[in-house]
Amino acid sequence: MGLQELCRLMSRFNSYKRTNIILQHLKMSNHTDAAAEVLLERKGCAGVITLNRPRFLNTLTLGMIRQIYPQLKKWEQDPETFLIIIKGAGEKAFCAGGDIRALSEARNTNQKMLQDLFREEYILNNAIDSCQKPYIALIHGITMGGGVGVSVHGQFRVATEKSVFAMPETAIGLFPDVGGGYFLPRLQGKLGYFLALTGFRLKGRDVYTAGIATHFVDFEKLGMLEEDLLALKSPSKENIADVLEAYHAKSKIDQDKPFILEEHMDKINSWFSANTVEQIVDNLQQDGSSFALEQLKVINKMSPTSLKITLRQLLEGSSKTLPEVLTMEYRLSQACMF
């Protein structure tokens, strides 16, 4: 073997080694990224959950749910953990919902994963509702779908001027799940029905005024609020509520701004009191105002099947317990997916 050929073989070998090293690094990076999709940390007196997919607006995956649930149950039983905080990484989103891409792929290739995802997500939603420790969701940024499920059932929900709430499922052929059939019909008047059927977005202080959030805090003070909560010594629920209320009282952003839907609420209550989608559409047509016609235009873009399922879901859910609603929604989810 000549020197030139030996050099050529050595070059190929080194390229092969480099390729393998790169591939191994990529595998490790993927593993690290997957493992870090959610951070579960014990800080001060609290357990802290950080949804850690900022590039994907912290959308929920089955893997994240499977990490959060057992840790939530452990912290609930831990005498040294006095509260649980959940937040999103980055400044854009708390959680924009479930991972739609993964759902779409699983629909065609892995039906069991879809069954597991919905079931385990709803079990987590119920665990948050029944959690014996104060549960505080810092819902800064986009909070939609599955992100609502891991926040709205908790005892405390803190919105900021950058919060954006919506349940947009009727636009994608689904329905506002994660307990939407429970909390939406319990909002003031028929507001929840309006939000569910139109996917209307609430922003900033309106998220608090609507009853989705329990407190409103300036975004620039959110870090300080968290620090003060973590620094509490063996706090009671009342101590925690006092801290939240103090920050809420200091916030002046949009304090005097009327609720975005305030002038329309009487009509919303009237239009959306109907028991059929057809009657709601007829109510909007007969009203003929610019706001009514705007909502009619939105509704006409939604999935007709989703609209009918959603209205029935809320009518049924208005008199059910949360576990009953989640059981109903699981059955609906499977009927919609398969």
C-alpha positions as CSV (number, residue, x, y, z in Angstrom):
1,M,0.0,0.0,0.0
2,G,1.5,3.3,-1.1
3,L,1.7,6.4,1.1
4,Q,-0.9,8.3,-1.0
5,E,-3.4,5.5,-0.6
6,L,-2.7,5.2,3.1
7,C,-3.4,8.9,3.6
8,R,-6.6,8.6,1.6
9,L,-7.8,5.7,3.9
10,M,-6.8,7.7,7.0
11,S,-8.8,10.7,5.7
12,R,-11.8,8.5,5.1
13,F,-11.5,7.0,8.6
14,N,-11.2,10.4,10.2
15,S,-14.3,11.6,8.3
16,Y,-16.1,8.4,9.4
17,K,-15.1,9.1,13.1
18,R,-16.2,12.8,12.8
19,T,-19.5,11.7,11.3
20,N,-20.1,9.2,14.2
21,I,-19.1,11.8,16.8
22,I,-21.5,14.3,15.2
23,L,-24.3,11.7,15.1
24,Q,-23.7,10.8,18.8
25,H,-23.7,14.4,19.7
26,L,-27.0,14.9,17.9
27,K,-28.5,11.9,19.7
28,M,-27.3,13.3,23.0
29,S,-28.7,16.7,22.2
30,N,-32.0,15.2,21.2
31,H,-32.1,13.3,24.4
32,T,-31.2,16.3,26.4
33,D,-33.8,18.4,24.7
34,A,-36.5,15.8,25.3
35,A,-35.5,15.4,28.9
36,A,-35.5,19.2,29.4
37,E,-39.0,19.8,27.8
38,V,-40.2,20.4,31.4
39,L,-38.1,21.4,34.4
40,L,-39.2,20.2,37.8
41,E,-37.4,21.9,40.6
42,R,-37.7,22.3,44.4
43,K,-37.1,26.0,45.3
44,G,-37.5,27.5,48.7
45,C,-40.9,26.4,50.0
46,A,-42.2,25.5,46.6
47,G,-42.2,23.0,43.8
48,V,-41.7,24.8,40.5
49,I,-42.8,23.4,37.1
50,T,-41.3,25.2,34.0
51,L,-42.7,24.3,30.6
52,N,-39.5,24.5,28.7
53,R,-40.2,24.5,24.9
54,P,-40.1,28.2,24.2
55,R,-39.3,27.6,20.5
56,F,-42.6,25.8,20.2
57,L,-44.5,28.2,22.5
58,N,-44.2,25.6,25.3
59,T,-46.8,23.3,23.7
60,L,-47.5,20.2,25.8
61,T,-46.3,16.7,24.8
62,L,-47.2,13.4,26.3
63,G,-43.7,13.1,27.7
64,M,-44.1,16.4,29.6
65,I,-47.5,15.3,31.0
66,R,-45.9,12.0,32.2
67,Q,-43.2,13.9,34.0
68,I,-45.5,16.6,35.6
69,Y,-48.2,14.3,37.0
70,P,-46.1,12.0,39.3
71,Q,-44.1,15.0,40.5
72,L,-47.2,16.9,41.3
73,K,-48.5,14.0,43.3
74,K,-45.2,13.7,45.2
75,W,-45.1,17.4,46.0
76,E,-48.7,17.2,47.1
77,Q,-47.7,14.7,49.8
78,D,-44.4,16.3,50.7
79,P,-44.7,18.2,54.1
80,E,-41.9,20.5,53.1
81,T,-43.6,21.6,49.9
82,F,-46.2,24.3,50.6
83,L,-47.1,25.5,47.2
84,I,-46.7,24.6,43.5
85,I,-45.9,27.1,40.8
86,I,-46.2,26.5,37.1
87,K,-44.8,28.8,34.4
88,G,-43.6,28.9,30.8
89,A,-40.0,29.5,29.6
90,G,-39.4,32.6,27.6
91,E,-41.6,35.7,27.2
92,K,-44.0,34.7,24.4
93,A,-46.1,31.9,25.9
94,F,-47.1,30.2,29.1
95,C,-48.4,27.3,26.9
96,A,-50.0,27.5,23.5
97,G,-51.8,24.2,23.8
98,G,-51.1,20.6,22.8
99,D,-48.5,19.7,20.2
100,I,-50.8,19.7,17.1
101,R,-48.1,18.3,14.9
102,A,-47.6,15.3,17.1
103,L,-51.3,14.8,17.3
104,S,-51.7,14.9,13.6
105,E,-48.9,12.4,13.0
106,A,-50.2,10.0,15.7
107,R,-53.6,10.1,14.2
108,N,-52.2,8.2,11.2
109,T,-49.5,6.1,12.8
110,N,-50.1,5.6,16.6
111,Q,-53.7,5.5,17.8
112,K,-52.7,4.3,21.2
113,M,-50.5,7.3,21.8
114,L,-53.6,9.5,21.1
115,Q,-55.7,7.6,23.6
116,D,-52.9,7.9,26.2
117,L,-52.3,11.6,25.5
118,F,-55.9,12.6,26.0
119,R,-56.5,10.3,29.0
120,E,-53.3,11.3,30.8
121,E,-53.8,15.0,30.1
122,Y,-57.3,14.9,31.5
123,I,-56.1,13.0,34.6
124,L,-53.5,15.7,35.1
125,N,-56.2,18.4,34.7
126,N,-58.2,16.7,37.4
127,A,-55.2,16.3,39.7
128,I,-54.6,20.1,39.5
129,D,-58.2,20.8,40.4
130,S,-58.0,18.4,43.4
131,C,-54.5,19.3,44.5
132,Q,-54.3,19.9,48.2
133,K,-51.5,22.4,47.9
134,P,-51.9,25.9,46.6
135,Y,-51.3,25.8,42.8
136,I,-50.2,29.0,41.2
137,A,-50.1,29.4,37.4
138,L,-48.2,32.3,36.0
139,I,-50.1,32.7,32.7
140,H,-47.9,35.3,31.0
141,G,-48.1,35.3,27.2
142,I,-50.1,32.9,25.0
143,T,-52.4,30.6,27.0
144,M,-54.5,28.4,24.9
145,G,-56.0,24.9,24.8
146,G,-53.8,22.5,26.8
147,G,-52.2,25.5,28.5
148,V,-55.5,26.5,29.9
149,G,-56.0,22.9,31.2
150,V,-52.8,23.1,33.3
151,S,-53.7,26.5,34.7
152,V,-57.4,27.3,35.0
153,H,-58.1,24.4,37.3
154,G,-55.5,25.6,39.8
155,Q,-56.4,27.7,42.8
156,F,-54.5,30.8,41.6
157,R,-53.9,32.1,38.1
158,V,-51.9,35.2,37.5
159,A,-52.2,37.1,34.3
160,T,-50.1,40.0,32.9
161,E,-50.6,42.7,30.3
162,K,-49.1,40.2,27.8
163,S,-51.5,37.4,28.5
164,V,-53.5,36.0,25.6
165,F,-56.3,33.5,26.3
166,A,-58.3,31.6,23.8
167,M,-60.0,28.2,23.2
168,P,-59.6,28.0,19.4
169,E,-60.6,24.4,18.9
170,T,-63.7,24.9,16.8
171,A,-61.5,26.2,14.0
172,I,-59.5,22.9,13.8
173,G,-62.4,20.4,14.0
174,L,-62.2,19.7,17.7
175,F,-63.9,21.2,20.8
176,P,-62.6,23.2,23.9
177,D,-61.5,20.2,26.0
178,V,-59.2,20.0,29.1
179,G,-62.3,20.7,31.2
180,G,-63.7,23.5,29.0
181,G,-67.1,21.9,29.4
182,Y,-66.8,22.7,33.1
183,F,-65.2,26.1,33.5
184,L,-66.6,27.9,30.3
185,P,-70.3,27.6,31.2
186,R,-69.5,28.9,34.7
187,L,-68.1,32.2,33.5
188,Q,-70.4,35.3,33.7
189,G,-73.6,35.1,31.7
190,K,-73.0,33.4,28.3
191,L,-69.4,34.6,28.0
192,G,-68.0,31.1,28.0
193,Y,-70.4,29.9,25.2
194,F,-69.3,32.9,23.2
195,L,-65.5,32.2,23.8
196,A,-66.0,28.5,23.0
197,L,-67.9,28.9,19.7
198,T,-66.0,31.9,18.3
199,G,-62.5,31.3,19.7
200,F,-62.4,35.0,20.6
201,R,-59.1,36.1,22.2
202,L,-59.0,37.9,25.6
203,K,-55.8,39.9,26.3
204,G,-54.2,41.4,29.3
205,R,-56.4,42.5,32.1
206,D,-59.5,41.2,30.3
207,V,-58.2,37.7,31.1
208,Y,-58.6,38.6,34.8
209,T,-61.9,40.5,34.3
210,A,-63.4,37.5,32.5
211,G,-62.6,35.2,35.5
212,I,-60.0,33.1,33.8
213,A,-57.3,34.6,36.0
214,T,-57.6,35.3,39.7
215,H,-55.0,38.1,39.8
216,F,-53.3,40.6,37.5
217,V,-49.7,41.6,37.9
218,D,-47.4,43.7,35.8
219,F,-45.0,41.5,33.8
220,E,-42.0,43.4,35.1
221,K,-43.0,42.5,38.6
222,L,-43.6,38.8,37.9
223,G,-40.1,37.7,38.8
224,M,-40.3,39.6,42.1
225,L,-43.6,38.0,42.8
226,E,-42.2,34.5,42.3
227,E,-39.2,35.3,44.5
228,D,-41.5,36.6,47.3
229,L,-43.6,33.4,47.1
230,L,-40.5,31.2,47.2
231,A,-39.2,33.1,50.2
232,L,-42.3,32.4,52.4
233,K,-41.7,30.3,55.5
234,S,-44.2,27.5,55.9
235,P,-46.9,29.6,54.4
236,S,-50.7,29.0,54.7
237,K,-53.0,29.4,51.8
238,E,-54.0,32.8,53.3
239,N,-50.3,33.9,53.4
240,I,-50.0,33.0,49.7
241,A,-53.2,34.8,48.8
242,D,-52.0,37.9,50.7
243,V,-48.8,38.1,48.6
244,L,-50.7,37.7,45.4
245,E,-53.3,40.2,46.4
246,A,-50.6,42.8,47.4
247,Y,-49.0,42.6,43.9
248,H,-52.4,42.6,42.2
249,A,-53.4,45.8,44.2
250,K,-50.2,47.6,43.1
251,S,-50.8,47.0,39.4
252,K,-52.2,50.0,37.6
253,I,-51.9,48.9,33.9
254,D,-55.3,49.2,32.2
255,Q,-56.9,49.4,35.6
256,D,-59.6,51.8,34.4
257,K,-60.0,50.3,31.0
258,P,-63.4,48.7,30.5
259,F,-63.7,45.0,29.7
260,I,-63.4,44.6,25.9
261,L,-66.8,42.9,25.7
262,E,-68.6,45.0,28.3
263,E,-70.8,46.9,25.9
264,H,-71.8,43.7,24.1
265,M,-72.4,41.4,27.1
266,D,-76.2,41.9,27.2
267,K,-76.5,40.9,23.6
268,I,-74.0,38.0,24.0
269,N,-76.1,36.7,26.8
270,S,-79.2,36.9,24.6
271,W,-77.7,35.5,21.4
272,F,-75.9,32.6,23.0
273,S,-78.7,31.5,25.3
274,A,-80.1,29.5,22.4
275,N,-79.9,25.7,22.7
276,T,-79.0,25.1,19.0
277,V,-76.2,26.5,16.8
278,E,-78.9,27.3,14.1
279,Q,-80.8,29.5,16.6
280,I,-77.5,31.3,17.6
281,V,-76.8,32.0,13.9
282,D,-80.4,33.2,13.4
283,N,-80.0,35.5,16.5
284,L,-76.9,37.0,15.0
285,Q,-78.5,37.5,11.6
286,Q,-81.6,39.1,13.0
287,D,-79.6,41.5,15.2
288,G,-77.7,42.8,12.1
289,S,-75.3,45.0,14.1
290,S,-71.7,45.2,13.0
291,F,-70.5,43.3,16.0
292,A,-73.2,40.6,15.5
293,L,-72.3,40.2,11.8
294,E,-68.6,40.1,12.7
295,Q,-69.2,37.1,15.0
296,L,-71.5,35.5,12.4
297,K,-68.6,35.7,9.9
298,V,-66.3,34.1,12.4
299,I,-68.7,31.3,13.2
300,N,-69.3,30.6,9.5
301,K,-65.6,29.8,9.2
302,M,-65.7,27.2,12.0
303,S,-66.3,23.5,11.6
304,P,-70.1,23.0,11.7
305,T,-69.7,19.6,13.5
306,S,-67.3,21.2,16.1
307,L,-69.8,24.0,16.8
308,K,-72.6,21.5,17.4
309,I,-70.4,19.3,19.6
310,T,-69.1,22.3,21.6
311,L,-72.6,23.8,22.3
312,R,-73.9,20.4,23.5
313,Q,-70.7,19.9,25.5
314,L,-71.2,23.2,27.4
315,L,-74.9,22.6,27.9
316,E,-74.2,19.2,29.4
317,G,-71.1,20.3,31.4
318,S,-73.0,23.2,33.1
319,S,-74.5,20.7,35.5
320,K,-71.7,18.2,35.8
321,T,-68.7,17.9,38.1
322,L,-65.2,18.3,36.6
323,P,-64.5,14.5,36.7
324,E,-67.8,13.9,34.9
325,V,-66.9,16.5,32.3
326,L,-63.5,15.1,31.7
327,T,-64.9,11.6,31.3
328,M,-67.3,13.1,28.7
329,E,-64.6,15.0,27.0
330,Y,-62.4,11.9,26.7
331,R,-65.1,10.0,24.9
332,L,-65.7,13.0,22.6
333,S,-61.9,13.3,21.9
334,Q,-61.8,9.7,20.8
335,A,-64.9,10.0,18.6
336,C,-63.4,13.1,17.0
337,M,-60.0,11.5,16.4
338,F,-60.9,8.1,15.0
